């Protein structure tokens, strides 16, 4: 069954998700505050850019289905507040962007007071999702999830796999939060192992060749390893890449949640700390350590 839905937020994820849905036969009314982002959708079959949020909502059949792909925090909060005044009881709002699950629980409650159903959807797949499909972790009332099932099936790698109804409102974004924490740990382990091999200069290990071999038959094979092997084959030294690793926020939420629940997550938490260190946030700490060592032991301190 093909549906008509509104997509709000046409960045890398929202834009490609709109394209995948349209290619599956769904009709998408699309809006972004950026005129350039809207224009990029103008020639896509079954995608109609709307000039305003109000026009998007007005153009949807009832019950209306609106999917958000906006940054967490104020942009999402403000848009949901506007939607609460534009939508009617029985309409459905899906937040498919990264969000703190406690915010999603609050959004479900706020919209529920207006009779509007809310689904939180953790979405994984990045820039590869358009062709390969997205992993989807959704939370919300069963009736709401069943109503959007054709959309979930179209976005997923296949209708019968790659998406899961995790539980009530908030469960989808909670599951995606943990997913990203695991992702941090996996990335850190691969990076540390490859760095250790690179440091063993006497063996002159060929990292592109080794990672390519690891992709087949080993217990550590994964899509992440596939991607790593592919970029190392093109650039084995990474000399032009700055040693700065950003964090999107989900790793922080995971670490905080582990503390609140009293569940040890040392690998995920330390991988987050390593990202902070790459951003220079440990520089003052290291300066202090150098001076302490000088103070008690008379050790030399390197200067800039």
C-alpha positions in Angstrom: 0.0 0.0 0.0 1.4 3.3 -1.0 1.0 6.3 1.3 1.3 10.1 1.1 3.5 11.6 3.8 5.2 14.9 4.6 9.0 15.0 5.1 10.4 17.9 7.1 14.1 18.3 6.9 15.9 17.6 3.6 19.5 17.2 4.6 21.6 14.2 3.6 19.4 11.8 5.5 16.0 13.4 4.9 16.6 14.1 1.3 17.7 10.5 0.5 15.0 9.0 2.6 12.5 11.0 0.6 14.0 9.7 -2.6 13.9 6.1 -1.4 10.3 6.4 -0.4 9.3 8.0 -3.8 11.1 5.2 -5.7 9.1 2.7 -3.7 5.9 4.3 -5.0 5.0 6.6 -2.0 4.2 10.2 -2.5 6.3 12.7 -0.5 5.5 16.3 0.2 8.8 17.8 1.3 9.8 20.9 3.2 13.0 22.4 4.5 13.6 26.0 5.6 16.4 26.1 3.0 15.2 27.0 -0.4 18.2 25.3 -1.9 17.3 22.0 -0.2 13.7 22.3 -1.5 14.9 23.1 -5.0 17.0 19.9 -5.0 13.8 17.9 -4.7 11.9 19.7 -7.5 12.7 17.3 -10.3 12.3 14.1 -8.3 9.3 12.0 -9.4 6.6 11.7 -6.7 8.3 14.3 -4.5 6.6 17.8 -4.3 8.4 20.5 -2.4 6.2 22.8 -0.3 7.0 26.4 0.2 6.0 26.4 3.9 5.3 24.0 6.7 1.7 25.1 6.6 1.4 24.3 2.9 2.9 20.8 3.5 0.4 20.0 6.2 -2.5 21.3 4.2 -1.5 19.2 1.2 -1.6 15.9 3.1 -4.7 13.6 3.1 -6.2 12.7 6.5 -5.1 11.1 8.7 -1.9 13.0 8.0 1.5 11.5 8.4 4.5 13.8 9.0 8.1 12.6 9.3 10.8 14.9 10.8 14.5 14.7 10.1 15.7 17.7 12.1 18.6 18.4 14.6 17.8 17.4 18.1 16.8 20.2 20.6 15.3 23.5 19.6 14.7 22.9 15.9 12.7 19.7 16.6 10.9 21.2 19.7 9.8 24.3 17.8 8.6 22.4 14.7 6.6 19.9 16.9 5.0 22.9 18.6 4.0 24.3 15.3 2.7 20.9 14.1 0.6 20.5 17.3 -1.5 23.5 16.1 -1.7 22.4 12.5 -2.5 18.7 12.9 -5.7 17.0 14.1 -6.5 14.0 16.4 -5.5 10.8 14.8 -2.7 12.3 12.7 0.8 10.8 13.2 4.2 12.4 13.7 7.4 10.5 13.3 10.8 11.9 14.6 13.4 10.0 12.6 16.4 12.1 13.5 18.9 11.4 16.3 17.2 12.5 19.6 17.5 11.9 23.3 14.9 9.3 24.2 13.7 11.3 27.2 12.8 14.1 24.8 10.9 11.7 22.6 8.9 10.5 25.7 8.0 14.2 26.4 7.1 14.8 22.7 4.8 11.8 22.8 3.1 13.1 25.9 2.8 16.7 24.5 1.3 15.6 21.2 -0.8 13.0 22.8 -2.6 15.7 24.7 -3.8 16.9 21.3 -4.8 13.4 20.2 -1.8 13.2 17.8 0.2 10.0 17.7 3.9 10.1 18.0 6.5 7.5 16.8 10.3 7.8 17.5 12.4 6.2 14.9 16.1 5.6 15.2 17.6 5.5 11.7 20.9 4.0 10.7 22.4 3.8 7.3 23.9 7.2 6.5 24.8 8.1 3.0 24.5 4.5 1.9 20.8 4.2 2.9 19.4 5.4 -0.4 20.6 2.4 -2.2 21.0 -0.2 0.6 18.2 0.7 2.9 18.1 2.0 6.4 18.1 0.2 9.7 15.0 1.4 11.7 14.3 1.1 15.4 10.9 2.5 16.2 9.0 3.2 19.4 5.4 4.2 19.9 1.9 2.8 20.2 1.2 -0.3 18.2 -1.6 1.3 16.1 0.7 4.1 15.0 3.5 1.8 14.1 1.1 -0.4 12.1 -0.2 2.6 10.2 3.3 3.6 9.0 4.4 0.0 8.3 4.4 0.5 4.5 6.9 3.4 5.0 9.1 1.4 7.3 9.1 -1.5 4.8 10.1 0.9 2.0 12.9 2.5 3.9 14.4 -0.8 5.3 16.8 -3.0 3.3 13.8 -5.4 2.7 10.2 -5.3 3.8 10.7 -8.2 6.3 14.0 -7.3 7.8 16.1 -4.3 9.0 13.3 -2.7 11.0 11.9 -3.4 14.5 9.2 -2.1 16.8 11.2 -1.8 20.0 8.4 -0.8 22.4 6.6 2.3 23.7 7.5 5.9 22.9 11.2 6.6 23.5 12.2 2.9 23.0 13.3 3.6 19.4 15.6 6.4 20.2 16.9 4.6 23.3 17.8 1.6 21.1 19.5 3.8 18.5 21.4 5.6 21.2 22.9 2.2 22.4 23.5 1.3 18.8 25.6 4.4 18.3 27.5 3.6 21.6 28.4 0.2 20.2 29.4 1.8 16.9 31.9 4.1 18.8 33.4 1.0 20.5 33.8 -0.9 17.3 35.4 2.0 15.5 37.8 2.5 18.3 38.8 -1.2 18.4 39.5 -1.2 14.6 41.5 2.0 14.8 43.6 0.9 17.8 44.4 -2.5 16.2 45.4 -1.0 12.9 47.5 1.7 14.6 49.3 -1.0 16.6 50.2 -3.0 13.5 51.4 0.2 11.8 53.7 0.9 14.7 55.4 -2.6 14.3 57.6 -1.2 11.6 60.0 -4.2 11.5 57.2 -6.3 9.9 56.3 -3.6 7.3 52.7 -4.8 7.5 50.5 -3.9 4.6 47.3 -2.6 6.2 45.2 -2.4 3.1 46.1 -6.0 2.3 45.4 -7.2 5.8 42.1 -5.4 6.2 41.0 -6.7 2.8 41.8 -10.3 3.9 40.0 -9.8 7.2 36.8 -9.1 5.3 36.4 -12.8 4.4 36.0 -15.6 6.9 37.2 -13.8 10.1 35.2 -13.3 13.2 35.7 -9.5 13.0 34.4 -9.0 9.5 31.7 -6.3 9.2 30.4 -3.6 7.0 32.5 -1.1 9.0 35.6 -3.2 8.2 34.5 -3.2 4.5 34.4 0.6 4.5 37.8 0.8 6.3 39.5 -1.6 3.8 38.1 0.4 0.9 39.4 3.8 2.0 42.8 2.3 3.1 43.2 0.8 -0.4 42.9 4.3 -1.8 45.0 6.1 0.9 47.0 3.9 3.2 48.8 6.7 5.1 45.9 9.0 5.7 48.4 11.9 5.9 45.9 14.4 4.6 43.3 13.5 7.3 43.3 15.6 10.4 43.4 13.5 13.7 40.1 15.1 14.8 37.1 12.9 15.5 33.7 14.6 16.1 31.0 13.2 18.3 27.3 13.7 17.4 26.0 13.5 21.0 24.6 10.0 21.0 27.8 8.7 22.6 27.5 11.2 25.4 23.9 10.2 26.0 24.9 6.5 26.2 27.6 7.2 28.7 25.3 9.3 30.9 22.6 6.6 30.7 25.1 3.9 31.8 25.9 6.0 34.9 22.3 6.6 35.7 21.5 2.8 35.4 24.7 1.7 37.1 25.6 -0.5 34.1 29.3 -0.6 33.3 30.1 0.4 29.7 33.9 0.9 29.8 34.5 0.3 26.1 31.8 2.7 24.8 32.6 5.3 27.4 36.4 5.3 26.8 35.9 5.5 23.0 33.9 8.7 23.7 36.8 10.0 25.8 39.2 9.3 23.0 37.0 11.4 20.7 37.2 14.2 23.2 41.0 13.9 23.3 41.2 14.1 19.5 39.4 17.4 19.6 42.1 18.9 21.8 39.9 18.8 25.0 42.7 16.9 26.8 45.4 19.4 26.0 45.2 21.4 29.2 45.1 18.2 31.2 48.3 17.0 29.5 50.0 20.4 30.2 49.2 20.0 33.8 50.5 16.5 33.9 53.8 17.6 32.3 54.2 20.4 34.9 53.4 18.1 37.8 56.0 15.6 36.6 58.5 18.5 36.4 57.6 19.8 39.9 58.1 16.5 41.8 60.8 14.9 39.7 62.6 17.7 38.0 61.8 16.2 34.6 62.1 18.4 31.5 59.1 19.9 29.9 58.8 20.3 26.2 57.8 23.8 25.0 56.1 24.9 21.8 
